Amino acid sequence: MNAKSIKGKTPSEIQKALEESISDSSLSDGQDFKPTLAIIMISNMDDAESLRSIFGTQGIAIFGLTAPQKFTEQGINPGDIVVLVMDIKPENFKVILNDYEGSSAYEAGYNAGIYGKTAFSNPGFIISPLDFRVSNDEVTRGLTDAAGQDIMIAGGVSGDPADFSGVIFTSDASSKGGLLALILDQDKVAISGLAVSGWKPVGTTKKITKCEGDWALTIDNEPAMHVIQRFLGNDIVRTNSEGSGFIPTDLGYPLQFERASGNAIMKPALFFNPADQSVMIAGGVNEGDQFRFSLPPDFDVIDKVVETTRNSKEKEMPVADVLMVFSCVGRLGTFGPLISTEIEGLASTWGKPMIGYFSLGEFGKLDKGRCEFQGTTVSWVALKEKQSHD
């Protein structure tokens, strides 16, 4: 598989860059570049329809999403449209969009899983859901119930972190709330991926003693917000027009929830309700869940993330065709300009075209276990289309 990343400020600039990438690119193997799939990331929702037309005219399938802060192997491109075009064999992938309208998150995930399992005996899923009001744990539960508990799932929640709005789109459809999925035939496309945080835990273990859905009501039998504020300080809470509390997405102190494997899963606090002092936890919580707070991050966090790709190159995938990265928007706020070091490190591992965005929650495997939904992590996935003799 060959790939190229292109960018532009308007759909017309993207059209010109696409035409140039096709016309001027006799590849090293002497073949012309004829892309079949485009990963498209936009800031302006109004650009979606124009881009659908541009790529649809060329017969190029689309995996399109909204993400104001995005990047390629050349660095961060805020405000631009960025696209990764690939000439992956059409029979090796499917792109679907399941709208949440009239459907639950579980049903959207389940239907995507059934579709993938019907299309391929060994499917892998790269997903980008949109709509923070639905449970992304339910999305993964639906996918795994349909396609198997051990299936490969990677991706990130799309949308504008300012108000969580956005659009996801394919060649055939668009939605302001749904599940976008790129389904790959893993018998034909090798996938290596991991979700990694690097944050170090601190303090004693806390327990969720009462909760409702995504909302923690009490922690160690105290109002949840009292416990969070005691550790993080009173100024973490911002008031919005609705009067409820908003905890900024760039807050770099995720809650580290304990798992049976011993490898903690990161879940940031999102909102609080001043009426009952409850806290909304990304990914949801259950009574009895235990967690620890996180230390402020340092350079070790970035080193640990980049190290995981280098381990993969050494042990699993010596050569990759493309790299896709879903990095929590909280990392962008926490590291500021230093986040470029992480992006550059990831891009340098395989030295191939890369595309990614700062997401509102990530999907991926933390270890050898099943794929999960989490926050403040980097979920990366490297792809290598197998040759007929592989």
C-alpha positions as CSV (number, residue, x, y, z in Angstrom):
1,M,0.0,0.0,0.0
2,N,1.2,3.5,-0.9
3,A,0.0,6.6,0.9
4,K,0.4,10.4,0.9
5,S,-0.7,13.1,3.3
6,I,-2.0,16.3,1.8
7,K,-3.4,19.5,3.4
8,G,-5.1,22.7,2.5
9,K,-7.2,25.5,3.9
10,T,-10.2,25.0,1.6
11,P,-11.8,22.1,-0.3
12,S,-10.6,23.7,-3.5
13,E,-7.0,23.6,-2.2
14,I,-7.5,20.0,-1.3
15,Q,-8.8,19.2,-4.7
16,K,-5.7,20.7,-6.3
17,A,-3.4,18.9,-3.9
18,L,-5.2,15.6,-4.6
19,E,-4.9,16.0,-8.4
20,E,-1.3,16.8,-8.1
21,S,-0.6,13.8,-5.8
22,I,-2.2,11.6,-8.4
23,S,-0.7,13.2,-11.6
24,D,2.9,13.8,-10.4
25,S,3.5,10.5,-8.7
26,S,4.9,7.7,-10.6
27,L,5.9,5.6,-7.6
28,S,9.2,3.8,-7.0
29,D,7.8,0.6,-8.3
30,G,6.8,2.3,-11.6
31,Q,3.1,2.2,-10.9
32,D,0.8,5.2,-10.9
33,F,-0.8,6.3,-7.6
34,K,-4.5,5.6,-7.7
35,P,-5.9,6.2,-4.1
36,T,-9.0,4.2,-3.1
37,L,-9.4,5.5,0.5
38,A,-9.1,8.9,2.1
39,I,-8.9,9.7,5.8
40,I,-10.2,13.3,6.0
41,M,-10.1,15.6,9.0
42,I,-11.8,19.0,9.0
43,S,-12.3,21.9,11.3
44,N,-15.2,23.6,9.5
45,M,-18.2,21.3,9.3
46,D,-19.4,23.1,6.2
47,D,-16.5,21.7,4.2
48,A,-17.8,18.1,4.5
49,E,-20.2,18.2,1.5
50,S,-17.7,19.7,-0.9
51,L,-15.1,17.1,0.1
52,R,-17.6,14.3,-0.3
53,S,-18.2,15.5,-3.9
54,I,-14.5,15.9,-4.7
55,F,-13.4,12.5,-3.5
56,G,-16.6,10.8,-4.6
57,T,-16.0,12.0,-8.2
58,Q,-12.6,10.2,-8.1
59,G,-14.3,7.1,-6.7
60,I,-12.3,7.4,-3.4
61,A,-13.9,6.0,-0.3
62,I,-14.1,8.5,2.7
63,F,-13.5,8.1,6.4
64,G,-14.2,11.8,7.4
65,L,-14.5,13.5,10.7
66,T,-14.3,16.8,12.6
67,A,-11.2,17.6,14.6
68,P,-10.0,21.2,15.1
69,Q,-6.5,20.1,16.2
70,K,-5.0,17.5,13.8
71,F,-1.5,16.5,12.6
72,T,0.5,14.6,10.0
73,E,4.1,13.5,9.9
74,Q,4.9,17.2,9.1
75,G,3.4,18.5,12.4
76,I,0.3,20.0,13.8
77,N,-2.1,21.7,11.3
78,P,-4.8,23.6,13.3
79,G,-7.5,25.0,11.0
80,D,-6.4,23.2,7.9
81,I,-8.0,20.2,6.2
82,V,-5.7,17.2,6.4
83,V,-6.1,14.1,4.3
84,L,-4.3,10.8,4.1
85,V,-4.9,9.1,0.8
86,M,-4.1,5.4,0.3
87,D,-4.2,3.0,-2.5
88,I,-5.3,0.0,-0.4
89,K,-7.1,-2.7,-2.3
90,P,-10.9,-2.0,-2.2
91,E,-11.7,-5.6,-1.3
92,N,-9.6,-5.3,1.9
93,F,-11.7,-2.6,3.6
94,K,-15.2,-1.3,4.2
95,V,-16.3,2.1,5.6
96,I,-19.7,2.4,7.3
97,L,-21.6,5.1,9.3
98,N,-24.3,4.1,11.7
99,D,-26.3,7.1,12.8
100,Y,-27.5,7.3,16.4
101,E,-30.8,8.7,15.4
102,G,-33.4,6.1,16.5
103,S,-30.6,3.8,17.6
104,S,-28.6,3.3,20.8
105,A,-24.8,3.4,21.0
106,Y,-24.9,-0.3,21.7
107,E,-27.0,-1.0,18.6
108,A,-24.7,1.1,16.5
109,G,-21.7,-0.8,17.7
110,Y,-23.4,-4.2,17.4
111,N,-24.5,-3.5,13.8
112,A,-21.0,-2.4,12.9
113,G,-19.6,-5.6,14.4
114,I,-22.1,-7.7,12.5
115,Y,-21.3,-5.9,9.3
116,G,-17.6,-6.4,9.8
117,K,-17.9,-10.1,10.7
118,T,-20.1,-10.7,7.7
119,A,-17.6,-8.9,5.4
120,F,-14.4,-10.5,6.8
121,S,-13.7,-13.5,8.9
122,N,-11.0,-11.6,10.8
123,P,-12.1,-7.9,10.9
124,G,-10.3,-5.1,12.7
125,F,-12.0,-1.8,13.5
126,I,-10.8,1.8,13.4
127,I,-13.6,3.9,14.8
128,S,-14.5,7.6,15.3
129,P,-17.8,8.1,17.2
130,L,-19.4,11.5,17.5
131,D,-21.7,12.6,20.3
132,F,-20.4,12.9,23.9
133,R,-23.9,12.2,25.3
134,V,-23.8,8.5,24.5
135,S,-21.7,5.8,26.3
136,N,-18.7,4.9,24.3
137,D,-18.3,1.8,26.6
138,E,-21.6,0.7,25.1
139,V,-20.2,1.2,21.6
140,T,-17.3,-1.1,22.4
141,R,-19.6,-3.6,24.1
142,G,-21.8,-3.7,21.0
143,L,-18.8,-4.2,18.7
144,T,-17.3,-7.0,20.8
145,D,-20.6,-8.8,21.4
146,A,-21.1,-8.9,17.7
147,A,-17.6,-9.5,16.4
148,G,-15.8,-11.2,19.4
149,Q,-14.3,-10.1,22.7
150,D,-10.7,-10.1,21.3
151,I,-11.3,-8.0,18.2
152,M,-8.9,-5.2,17.4
153,I,-10.5,-1.8,18.0
154,A,-8.6,1.5,17.8
155,G,-9.7,5.1,17.3
156,G,-10.9,8.2,19.0
157,V,-14.0,10.3,19.7
158,S,-14.2,13.2,17.2
159,G,-15.8,16.6,17.6
160,D,-14.9,20.1,18.7
161,P,-13.8,20.1,22.3
162,A,-15.3,23.6,22.7
163,D,-18.8,22.4,22.3
164,F,-18.5,18.7,21.3
165,S,-20.2,19.5,17.9
166,G,-19.0,18.0,14.6
167,V,-19.9,15.9,11.6
168,I,-18.7,12.5,10.5
169,F,-19.1,11.5,6.9
170,T,-18.4,8.9,4.2
171,S,-18.9,8.9,0.5
172,D,-22.6,8.0,1.0
173,A,-23.7,9.7,4.2
174,S,-23.0,12.2,6.9
175,S,-24.2,12.6,10.5
176,K,-23.9,14.9,13.5
177,G,-24.1,12.0,15.9
178,G,-23.1,8.4,15.1
179,L,-20.4,5.8,14.7
180,L,-18.0,6.0,11.9
181,A,-16.0,2.8,11.3
182,L,-13.2,1.7,9.0
183,I,-13.3,-2.1,8.9
184,L,-10.1,-3.9,7.7
185,D,-9.6,-7.5,6.6
186,Q,-6.8,-8.5,9.0
187,D,-6.0,-11.5,6.8
188,K,-4.9,-9.0,4.2
189,V,-3.9,-5.9,6.3
190,A,-1.7,-6.4,9.3
191,I,-2.6,-4.1,12.2
192,S,-0.4,-3.2,15.2
193,G,-1.7,-0.9,17.8
194,L,-1.7,0.1,21.5
195,A,-3.2,2.6,23.8
196,V,-0.7,4.1,26.2
197,S,-0.8,7.0,28.7
198,G,2.5,7.1,30.7
199,W,0.9,9.0,33.6
200,K,2.2,7.9,37.1
201,P,-0.2,7.3,39.9
202,V,-0.1,9.1,43.3
203,G,-1.9,8.9,46.6
204,T,-4.1,6.3,48.2
205,T,-6.7,4.2,46.5
206,K,-10.2,5.8,46.4
207,K,-13.5,3.9,45.9
208,I,-16.6,4.9,44.0
209,T,-19.3,4.2,46.7
210,K,-22.4,5.5,44.8
211,C,-23.0,6.2,41.2
212,E,-25.6,6.5,38.5
213,G,-24.5,5.8,34.9
214,D,-21.5,8.0,34.1
215,W,-22.0,10.1,37.3
216,A,-20.0,9.3,40.5
217,L,-22.2,10.5,43.4
218,T,-19.9,9.7,46.3
219,I,-16.3,8.6,46.6
220,D,-15.3,7.0,49.9
221,N,-18.8,8.0,51.0
222,E,-18.1,11.7,50.5
223,P,-19.6,13.9,47.8
224,A,-17.5,13.1,44.7
225,M,-16.8,16.7,43.9
226,H,-15.4,17.4,47.4
227,V,-12.9,14.6,46.9
228,I,-11.9,15.7,43.4
229,Q,-11.5,19.4,44.4
230,R,-9.5,18.5,47.4
231,F,-6.8,17.0,45.2
232,L,-7.0,19.2,42.1
233,G,-8.0,22.5,43.7
234,N,-11.1,24.7,43.4
235,D,-10.0,26.6,40.3
236,I,-10.3,23.5,38.0
237,V,-14.0,24.1,37.7
238,R,-15.3,26.5,35.1
239,T,-18.9,27.7,34.9
240,N,-20.7,27.6,31.6
241,S,-24.0,29.2,30.4
242,E,-26.1,26.3,31.7
243,G,-24.7,26.9,35.2
244,S,-23.3,23.4,35.6
245,G,-19.6,22.8,36.2
246,F,-17.2,22.2,33.3
247,I,-13.8,20.6,34.1
248,P,-11.5,21.7,31.3
249,T,-10.5,19.0,28.8
250,D,-6.9,20.1,29.0
251,L,-6.7,19.1,32.7
252,G,-3.7,16.8,32.9
253,Y,-4.7,14.7,35.9
254,P,-6.7,11.7,34.8
255,L,-8.2,9.2,37.3
256,Q,-6.4,5.9,37.1
257,F,-8.9,3.1,37.5
258,E,-7.6,-0.3,38.7
259,R,-8.0,-3.3,36.4
260,A,-7.5,-7.0,37.0
261,S,-4.3,-7.0,34.9
262,G,-2.8,-4.3,37.1
263,N,-2.5,-1.9,34.2
264,A,-4.7,1.1,35.0
265,I,-7.2,2.6,32.6
266,M,-7.4,6.4,32.4
267,K,-10.7,8.2,32.8
268,P,-10.8,12.0,33.1
269,A,-13.5,13.8,35.0
270,L,-15.6,15.9,32.6
271,F,-18.4,17.8,34.4
272,F,-19.9,18.3,37.9
273,N,-23.4,18.9,39.1
274,P,-23.4,21.6,41.7
275,A,-26.8,20.5,43.0
276,D,-25.6,17.2,44.3
277,Q,-21.8,17.6,44.0
278,S,-21.6,14.6,41.6
279,V,-18.9,14.2,38.9
280,M,-19.3,12.9,35.4
281,I,-16.5,10.4,34.5
282,A,-15.6,9.8,30.9
283,G,-16.3,6.2,30.0
284,G,-18.6,5.6,33.0
285,V,-18.1,4.1,36.5
286,N,-19.5,1.3,38.6
287,E,-20.0,1.1,42.4
288,G,-16.9,-0.4,43.9
289,D,-14.5,0.8,41.2
290,Q,-11.2,1.9,42.7
291,F,-8.9,4.6,41.4
292,R,-5.9,6.7,42.1
293,F,-5.0,10.3,41.1
294,S,-2.2,11.1,38.7
295,L,1.0,13.1,39.2
296,P,1.7,16.0,36.8
297,P,3.2,14.6,33.6
298,D,6.9,14.9,32.7
299,F,9.1,14.0,29.7
300,D,8.9,10.3,30.8
301,V,5.3,10.3,29.6
302,I,6.2,11.2,26.1
303,D,9.2,8.7,26.1
304,K,6.9,5.9,27.2
305,V,4.4,6.6,24.3
306,V,7.1,6.6,21.6
307,E,8.8,3.6,23.1
308,T,5.7,1.5,22.4
309,T,5.8,2.1,18.7
310,R,9.5,1.3,18.6
311,N,8.9,-2.0,20.5
312,S,6.2,-2.8,17.9
313,K,8.6,-2.1,15.0
314,E,11.2,-4.3,16.6
315,K,8.9,-7.2,17.5
316,E,5.8,-7.1,15.4
317,M,5.9,-4.8,12.3
318,P,9.4,-4.0,11.0
319,V,7.8,-2.1,8.1
320,A,4.5,-0.2,8.1
321,D,2.6,1.6,5.3
322,V,0.8,4.2,7.4
323,L,0.4,5.3,11.0
324,M,-2.9,6.7,12.5
325,V,-2.8,8.4,15.9
326,F,-5.6,9.3,18.3
327,S,-4.2,11.5,21.1
328,C,-6.3,12.9,23.9
329,V,-7.0,16.6,23.7
330,G,-6.0,16.7,27.3
331,R,-2.4,15.9,26.3
332,L,-2.4,18.9,24.0
333,G,-3.4,21.2,26.9
334,T,-1.1,19.6,29.3
335,F,2.1,19.5,27.2
336,G,1.5,22.6,25.1
337,P,4.3,23.0,22.5
338,L,6.1,19.9,23.9
339,I,3.4,17.7,22.3
340,S,5.2,18.2,19.0
341,T,8.0,16.1,20.5
342,E,5.6,13.2,20.9
343,I,4.2,13.6,17.4
344,E,7.6,13.8,15.9
345,G,8.7,10.7,17.8
346,L,5.7,8.7,16.7
347,A,6.2,9.7,13.0
348,S,9.9,8.9,13.1
349,T,9.4,5.3,14.2
350,W,8.4,4.0,10.7
351,G,9.0,7.2,8.7
352,K,5.9,6.7,6.7
353,P,2.8,9.0,6.2
354,M,0.9,9.6,9.4
355,I,-2.4,11.3,10.3
356,G,-3.9,11.9,13.6
357,Y,-6.0,14.2,15.8
358,F,-6.6,15.3,19.3
359,S,-9.6,13.3,20.4
360,L,-12.3,13.4,23.1
361,G,-11.6,9.9,24.4
362,E,-9.7,7.0,22.9
363,F,-10.2,3.3,22.0
364,G,-7.4,0.7,22.1
365,K,-5.7,-2.1,24.0
366,L,-3.6,-1.2,27.1
367,D,-2.0,-4.6,27.1
368,K,-2.8,-8.1,25.9
369,G,-6.4,-7.7,27.1
370,R,-9.5,-6.6,25.2
371,C,-9.9,-3.1,23.7
372,E,-11.4,-0.5,25.9
373,F,-12.6,3.1,25.9
374,Q,-10.4,5.5,28.0
375,G,-9.1,9.0,28.2
376,T,-5.8,11.0,28.3
377,T,-4.1,8.3,26.3
378,V,-2.5,8.0,22.9
379,S,-4.1,5.2,20.8
380,W,-1.9,4.5,17.7
381,V,-2.4,2.0,15.0
382,A,0.1,1.0,12.2
383,L,-1.1,-0.7,9.1
384,K,0.7,-2.9,6.6
385,E,-1.1,-4.3,3.6
386,K,0.1,-7.8,3.0
387,Q,1.5,-8.8,-0.4
388,S,0.1,-11.8,-2.1
389,H,3.2,-13.8,-1.1
390,D,3.1,-12.7,2.6
